[in-house]
Amino acid sequence: MISESNLLELVKVKFPSWNINIRQSGVALWVNVNDGDSNYFEFQVTPSEGVGVSIIDSAKSDMSGHDEGFETVEKAVDYLLGLL
C-alpha cells in the first residue's frame, strides 16, 4: 500500500497548483483533488481493491460509487490528466 506522504507527493507532481486533501478511513486513503473551480475528483486507495476514482459534479452532493477503477495510483492520475 502506498503511504500517505508518497501519495501526496505523487499527486502534487501532477497537480501542483490544485487543492489536495488526504484522509485515512480504516485501511483506505481518501484523496480529494480540485482546482478551486470546476474540476473535482476523489480517489479511494485500498490495499486489496486498488484505486477507485470519482468525478464529482458540484451540482450533486452524494457519491453513489466510483466512475473508474485502477490497479495503481499512477494509472488513476494519468486517467484524470487525460480528462482535462
LOLO-634866 format. One line per field, with one value per residue: residue in three letters; x, y, z of N, C-alpha, C, O in turn; residue number from 1. Coordinates in steps of 0.1 Angstrom, whole numbers, plus 5000, padded with zeros to 4 digits. Layout:
% LOLO-634866
code	ALA|...
n_px	X|...
n_py	Y|...
n_pz	Z|...
ca_px	X|...
ca_py	Y|...
ca_pz	Z|...
c_px	X|...
c_py	Y|...
c_pz	Z|...
o_px	X|...
o_py	Y|...
o_pz	Z|...
pos	NUM|...
//
This chain:
% LOLO-634866
code	MET|ILE|SER|GLU|SER|ASN|LEU|LEU|GLU|LEU|VAL|LYS|VAL|LYS|PHE|PRO|SER|TRP|ASN|ILE|ASN|ILE|ARG|GLN|SER|GLY|VAL|ALA|LEU|TRP|VAL|ASN|VAL|ASN|ASP|GLY|ASP|SER|ASN|TYR|PHE|GLU|PHE|GLN|VAL|THR|PRO|SER|GLU|GLY|VAL|GLY|VAL|SER|ILE|ILE|ASP|SER|ALA|LYS|SER|ASP|MET|SER|GLY|HIS|ASP|GLU|GLY|PHE|GLU|THR|VAL|GLU|LYS|ALA|VAL|ASP|TYR|LEU|LEU|GLY|LEU|LEU
n_px	5009|5005|5021|5008|5023|5038|5018|5007|5029|5031|5006|5008|5029|5017|4995|5002|4993|4968|4942|4947|4937|4942|4929|4926|4906|4898|4914|4916|4928|4917|4915|4911|4909|4911|4906|4898|4879|4860|4867|4868|4878|4878|4897|4898|4919|4928|4944|4936|4917|4926|4925|4899|4882|4865|4845|4835|4805|4797|4770|4757|4753|4758|4777|4775|4791|4822|4836|4855|4880|4913|4945|4967|4978|4992|4982|4956|4959|4970|4948|4930|4944|4941|4915|4913
n_py	4988|5022|5049|5077|5100|5095|5092|5118|5133|5122|5130|5158|5164|5160|5176|5204|5230|5226|5221|5198|5171|5147|5119|5093|5065|5038|5011|5024|5052|5083|5107|5140|5161|5192|5220|5244|5255|5242|5215|5186|5158|5126|5101|5068|5048|5015|4987|4961|4964|4983|5013|5036|5059|5089|5112|5142|5159|5192|5199|5178|5163|5138|5108|5081|5059|5048|5061|5050|5024|5014|4997|5010|5040|5057|5051|5059|5087|5094|5089|5108|5131|5129|5135|5162
n_pz	5000|4992|5009|5029|5026|5003|4985|4985|4975|4949|4937|4940|4922|4897|4898|4906|4914|4925|4950|4975|4995|5019|5036|5061|5063|5080|5064|5040|5020|5014|4988|4980|4953|4938|4915|4925|4910|4886|4884|4902|4919|4934|4950|4961|4978|4984|4999|4990|4970|4951|4932|4933|4913|4914|4897|4906|4905|4910|4913|4924|4955|4966|4965|4946|4939|4925|4894|4878|4880|4890|4890|4901|4917|4900|4874|4878|4882|4857|4841|4850|4842|4814|4811|4814
ca_px	5000|5013|5020|5001|5033|5041|5006|5006|5040|5027|4995|5013|5037|5008|4985|5010|4986|4955|4940|4948|4934|4942|4925|4925|4894|4901|4926|4916|4932|4908|4922|4903|4918|4903|4914|4892|4869|4850|4873|4868|4880|4881|4903|4899|4931|4928|4954|4930|4908|4932|4921|4886|4882|4851|4845|4824|4798|4793|4756|4751|4760|4761|4786|4769|4801|4833|4834|4865|4888|4926|4953|4977|4975|4998|4972|4944|4963|4971|4934|4924|4950|4936|4901|4914
ca_py	5000|5035|5057|5090|5110|5092|5096|5133|5137|5118|5138|5172|5165|5160|5187|5213|5242|5222|5218|5183|5168|5132|5115|5079|5059|5023|5008|5033|5066|5091|5119|5150|5169|5201|5231|5256|5260|5232|5202|5180|5144|5119|5088|5059|5039|5005|4977|4949|4968|4992|5028|5040|5074|5095|5126|5148|5170|5200|5200|5167|5162|5125|5100|5067|5049|5053|5061|5042|5017|5012|4989|5018|5055|5063|5049|5068|5101|5096|5089|5122|5141|5127|5141|5176
ca_pz	5000|4992|5021|5027|5022|4989|4977|4984|4966|4936|4933|4939|4910|4886|4900|4915|4919|4929|4964|4977|5009|5021|5050|5062|5069|5081|5056|5028|5019|5005|4983|4973|4944|4930|4910|4930|4900|4882|4884|4915|4918|4946|4949|4973|4976|4993|4995|4983|4959|4941|4933|4927|4910|4912|4891|4914|4899|4921|4913|4932|4968|4970|4956|4945|4935|4917|4880|4872|4889|4885|4899|4907|4917|4888|4863|4881|4879|4842|4835|4852|4833|4801|4810|4814
c_px	5009|5010|5013|5011|5037|5030|5005|5017|5036|5017|5000|5022|5028|4998|4991|5002|4972|4954|4940|4946|4934|4938|4924|4912|4896|4914|4926|4921|4922|4915|4912|4912|4909|4911|4908|4882|4859|4855|4875|4868|4882|4887|4901|4909|4930|4938|4948|4922|4914|4927|4908|4887|4868|4853|4833|4818|4793|4778|4750|4759|4764|4770|4780|4778|4812|4830|4843|4873|4902|4934|4963|4972|4980|4988|4960|4947|4964|4957|4928|4931|4945|4922|4902|4917
c_py	5012|5043|5070|5100|5108|5095|5111|5138|5134|5127|5153|5174|5167|5172|5197|5225|5239|5221|5203|5181|5152|5129|5099|5075|5044|5021|5017|5047|5072|5104|5127|5159|5179|5213|5244|5262|5249|5218|5196|5165|5138|5105|5080|5048|5028|4994|4965|4952|4977|5006|5030|5055|5078|5109|5132|5160|5179|5202|5189|5165|5148|5118|5085|5056|5056|5052|5052|5035|5014|5004|4998|5033|5062|5062|5058|5082|5103|5096|5103|5132|5140|5133|5156|5183
c_pz	5000|5005|5018|5021|5007|4980|4975|4974|4952|4930|4931|4926|4898|4886|4910|4921|4924|4944|4965|4992|5010|5035|5049|5069|5069|5073|5043|5030|5009|5001|4976|4965|4936|4926|4915|4921|4897|4882|4898|4914|4932|4943|4962|4970|4987|4989|4988|4971|4948|4944|4926|4925|4908|4907|4898|4906|4910|4923|4922|4944|4972|4960|4957|4941|4927|4902|4873|4883|4882|4895|4907|4907|4905|4876|4865|4878|4864|4836|4838|4844|4819|4800|4809|4801
o_px	5019|4999|5013|5007|5038|5032|5002|5014|5038|5018|4996|5021|5031|4994|4986|5005|4964|4964|4933|4952|4927|4942|4921|4908|4894|4924|4937|4919|4921|4920|4906|4922|4899|4921|4912|4876|4850|4847|4883|4859|4888|4881|4900|4908|4931|4940|4955|4920|4908|4925|4907|4892|4860|4861|4821|4825|4786|4774|4738|4772|4772|4771|4780|4774|4810|4823|4840|4874|4902|4931|4967|4964|4974|4986|4955|4939|4959|4955|4922|4924|4944|4918|4893|4918
o_py	5013|5043|5075|5108|5117|5100|5115|5147|5142|5131|5159|5184|5175|5177|5199|5228|5248|5219|5196|5187|5146|5136|5093|5081|5038|5027|5017|5053|5068|5111|5123|5164|5174|5217|5255|5272|5247|5209|5202|5159|5145|5098|5086|5041|5032|4991|4959|4943|4980|5011|5027|5062|5072|5117|5128|5169|5174|5207|5190|5166|5147|5122|5079|5045|5067|5043|5046|5040|5011|5003|4995|5037|5071|5072|5063|5089|5114|5104|5108|5141|5151|5137|5163|5195
o_pz	5007|5010|5007|5013|4999|4969|4964|4966|4943|4918|4921|4920|4889|4876|4921|4932|4928|4951|4958|5001|5002|5045|5039|5078|5058|5076|5036|5041|4998|5010|4966|4971|4930|4932|4911|4924|4905|4879|4906|4908|4941|4935|4973|4960|4999|4977|4979|4963|4938|4955|4914|4934|4900|4912|4895|4902|4919|4933|4927|4944|4981|4949|4967|4940|4922|4898|4862|4894|4870|4907|4918|4899|4899|4869|4856|4872|4859|4826|4828|4839|4812|4789|4805|4800
pos	1|2|3|4|5|6|7|8|9|10|11|12|13|14|15|16|17|18|19|20|21|22|23|24|25|26|27|28|29|30|31|32|33|34|35|36|37|38|39|40|41|42|43|44|45|46|47|48|49|50|51|52|53|54|55|56|57|58|59|60|61|62|63|64|65|66|67|68|69|70|71|72|73|74|75|76|77|78|79|80|81|82|83|84
//
